[in-house]
Amino acid sequence: MKHLWNLDDTFTFLNHGSFGAMPKAIIEKQHLLRLHIESQPVRHFQIELDDLLDASRKKLASLVGAPPEDLVFVPNATTGVNTVLASLDLSPGDEILVTDHIYNACNNAATYVAKKTGAKVVTVHVPFPVESEGAVVEAILSAVTDKTKFVLIDHVTSPTAVIFPVRQIVSELSSRDIDVMIDGAHAPGMIPLNLKEMGAAYYTGNCHKWLCAPKGSAFLYIREDKRKRIRPLVISHGANSTRTDKSFLHLEFDWTGTDDYAPYILVGDCIDFLGSLYPGGIGELMERNHNLVVAAKNFLCEAFECPPPCPDRMLGSMAAPPILPLGEPIIAPSGMSLDPVKERLYNDYRIEVPVVSWPQAGRRLVRISAQAYNTLSDYEYLARALKEILST
Ligand SMILES: Cc1ncc(COP(=O)(O)O)c(C=O)c1O
């Protein structure tokens, strides 16, 4: 399948998870759409845009099991999380609960809002390797107090690549009357979703990762009863619109100023494209990617005699085997660690794969991704490269 993507042939690309990668067919569609937009920009923005957004949203809604009325596009999951946090009505002493597997940017957003409101971020330690779904639920519930007002939980954790049992977490917390936001940055296109059934108050997911959409496409799901309290970070024409053909939510979020909305418009095309790769549609793609990453993880764990990161059923199409001892990462100005092993994999072997320092478990994790363009031989090459690096 690699010929369908635009990836550099000289690299072994094992990091679909970080920023996705667009198939050539979608790059071409984006180019054509931009040509069309620039052929008559006013027609595009004033006449065509609403219908194009609605058509794309409808396909996305069907994929993620949510009513289109509850879905809005946002540029990325970071914006989705910030949007909800900024709309919360927090008071001094309130607690926002997160886990230590949270994505750094979202933790920063929670910390920022907490500081402004006098609330407090409580970070729950979820032991890694993760033993079971029950261990995650237990850790989270053990930290709930009568001050817990909001819980922000990853669906698929970024550094450790574990699927958290979000349905169970939402159900337990809802019964305690606590609102939950699920950060599903990695989930759309990686695992089947049914947001309505899941029942979370808020859910954000990226389309530019596992749906292979253009960068700058994500969504925010807002459960119907919460619709009125969530406003976009950018207030624009929608706020005082007298239009009656669109909901207030869509009026506000569908226009946040002049921008390139092509990434949102193309989400539906991406769903169609990924659904066309195998006879079983996108479901088969997810299953194949899962099977490949499990095989790759087994191979690596055996080769490096390390424990599995979690039960296979808690993996989607990424896995983070704790292969390496804790080392001295070089901290780049961005705050992201440039691991020396990662550097050698990149420079000497042309392998793109993140190495994550996980001091909580005293290990460094090699987070592999599996997308349609990967094969088991990619991970065998990674294992050979790691063996050589570790022996020198
Ligand atoms: C769990 C999680 N949340 C949020 C993000 C941020 O995604 P974005 O940069 O698209 O906002 C990521 C990115 O990898 C992530 O893994």
PDBQT file of the ligand as one rigid body, heavy atoms in Angstrom, charges set to zero:
ROOT
HETATM    1  C1  LIG A 401      -3.756  12.177  23.492  1.00  0.00    +0.000 C 
HETATM    2  C2  LIG A 401      -3.432  13.355  22.631  1.00  0.00    +0.000 A 
HETATM    3  N1  LIG A 401      -4.088  14.505  22.825  1.00  0.00    +0.000 NA
HETATM    4  C3  LIG A 401      -3.864  15.592  22.073  1.00  0.00    +0.000 A 
HETATM    5  C4  LIG A 401      -2.937  15.547  21.062  1.00  0.00    +0.000 A 
HETATM    6  C5  LIG A 401      -2.710  16.802  20.284  1.00  0.00    +0.000 C 
HETATM    7  O1  LIG A 401      -3.056  16.675  18.974  1.00  0.00    +0.000 OA
HETATM    8  P1  LIG A 401      -2.992  17.982  18.079  1.00  0.00    +0.000 P 
HETATM    9  O2  LIG A 401      -1.543  18.395  18.039  1.00  0.00    +0.000 OA
HETATM   10  O3  LIG A 401      -3.493  17.547  16.763  1.00  0.00    +0.000 OA
HETATM   11  O4  LIG A 401      -3.822  19.001  18.733  1.00  0.00    +0.000 OA
HETATM   12  C6  LIG A 401      -2.215  14.384  20.817  1.00  0.00    +0.000 A 
HETATM   13  C7  LIG A 401      -1.221  14.334  19.754  1.00  0.00    +0.000 C 
HETATM   14  O5  LIG A 401      -0.510  13.391  19.551  1.00  0.00    +0.000 OA
HETATM   15  C8  LIG A 401      -2.466  13.263  21.624  1.00  0.00    +0.000 A 
HETATM   16  O6  LIG A 401      -1.824  12.117  21.439  1.00  0.00    +0.000 OA
ENDROOT
TORSDOF 0
